[in-house]
Amino acid sequence: MPHRRTRQPQPTDPASPRQGPRPLPLHLMAHASTLMGSRVALPLWKSGSLPWNPRLAARAAELKDHLDAAGPAGWALFEAAIETETLNRHRAVLDGVDLYRHHAYHRDMPVVPTLWRQGTTRLLDYRRPDGAGPPVLLIPSLINRAYILDLSLRRSLVRALAARGLSPFLVDWDAPGEDERDFTLTDYIAGRLEAALDQVIGLTGARPALVGYCMGGDLALALALRRTADVKGLALLATPWNFHAGREAHGKLLRALSPSLDALIKVTGTLPVDILQALFASLDPGLTARKFAAFTRLKRKSARARDFVALEDWANDGVDLAGPVARECLSGWYGDNDTGQGRWKVGGRVVDPSELRLPTLALIPERDRIVPPDSAAPLAAAIRGAKTMVVRGGHVGMLLSARAGTEVYTPLARWLKRSLLQ
């Protein structure tokens, strides 16, 4: 099926400023409160009652000795310098946010044919015009938009796989509609994903490999276990499994928040995207401020600036999560580690990776803050014969960095072709 020359809708309106980074008040208040903490701590430091990180204690003591020797005038100058630096740092973040909100870039991509649709779920056909190449079904997370796998013509995993001789099909979940508001993960996997798999097999006459990204890897694993005879292989990209690896504190936090989140879900029917964004921001509260301050140092019309805006547009274009799915993921996965503890079930059956008998590749980013390597590695270790590749970059950088072509796209395409042509 040939690609049409019409363009995809733009996720942001060129006539109005962007709304991100979402939730903006949270990010700005978190940064401001961090900076104000520096000034609040000064009296404690002057009195000698401020506990220091052991690695910094000696340098702090040396600086305090110098300031004490300089007397009140020295301390006054130091306090003025702290105030100036505080204002400069916060101004840099505000400037970065303003530059982002008014940047001229807007996503403008060729429309991809829709092969199949059910409710708000679509199956997009990224095959080359000749339709040649073994099929691959790509499954993204339910939380963020599918176009992270097709962000731009320069940064697109699905287009890279097509250019390397494969026939990619991408599941686009979109936001839950009336049909999906009461969906569980079983509804998405045993319902929508199995139907999408049938569409690919029916069209191509061949069993596809599955490629799952982030949460999509967990969904792909469950699908592969349910339909092993209809699948040729499984690739897991930055896929979490042990949700408490290095994140026990977040598990406790989510268990504590569960009653409040459940009450919100009962009112809205979904978990709002801004709540999800706030929870992810808690993994690294200072990240947003660092990113937007650094953005001010980029040339506005540079490729790096456009890439930054494109990625932030995607990050701020998230969707609400169906209520039952939110409970399964936040309480079950993140709160109780049901996946790592062997308690996660789909259609009444435990999702047990040790039962999988398919060629499997796990790509694990070494600097992933969203899915730490210690969370992803146990899944690969549990699958018999699985191959693991540790790649440079972070959770999103593995797909979108300048190295992605040589370190992810090409090795993944090569492995897929070997698996599919056996």
Secondary structure as UniProt FT lines:
FT   TURN            14..15
FT   HELIX           24..40
FT   HELIX           42..47
FT   HELIX           54..101
FT   STRAND          114..118
FT   TURN            119..120
FT   STRAND          121..125
FT   TURN            129..130
FT   STRAND          135..139
FT   HELIX           146..150
FT   HELIX           157..163
FT   TURN            164..165
FT   STRAND          167..172
FT   TURN            178..182
FT   HELIX           185..186
FT   HELIX           187..193
FT   HELIX           194..204
FT   STRAND          209..213
FT   HELIX           215..226
FT   HELIX           228..230
FT   STRAND          233..237
FT   TURN            243..246
FT   HELIX           248..268
FT   STRAND          270..271
FT   HELIX           273..281
FT   TURN            282..283
FT   TURN            285..286
FT   HELIX           287..295
FT   TURN            296..297
FT   TURN            300..301
FT   HELIX           303..315
FT   STRAND          321..322
FT   HELIX           323..326
FT   HELIX           327..335
FT   TURN            338..342
FT   STRAND          345..346
FT   TURN            347..348
FT   STRAND          349..350
FT   HELIX           353..355
FT   STRAND          360..365
FT   TURN            366..367
FT   HELIX           373..382
FT   TURN            384..385
FT   STRAND          387..391
FT   TURN            395..396
FT   HELIX           397..400
FT   TURN            402..403
FT   HELIX           405..409
FT   HELIX           410..420
//
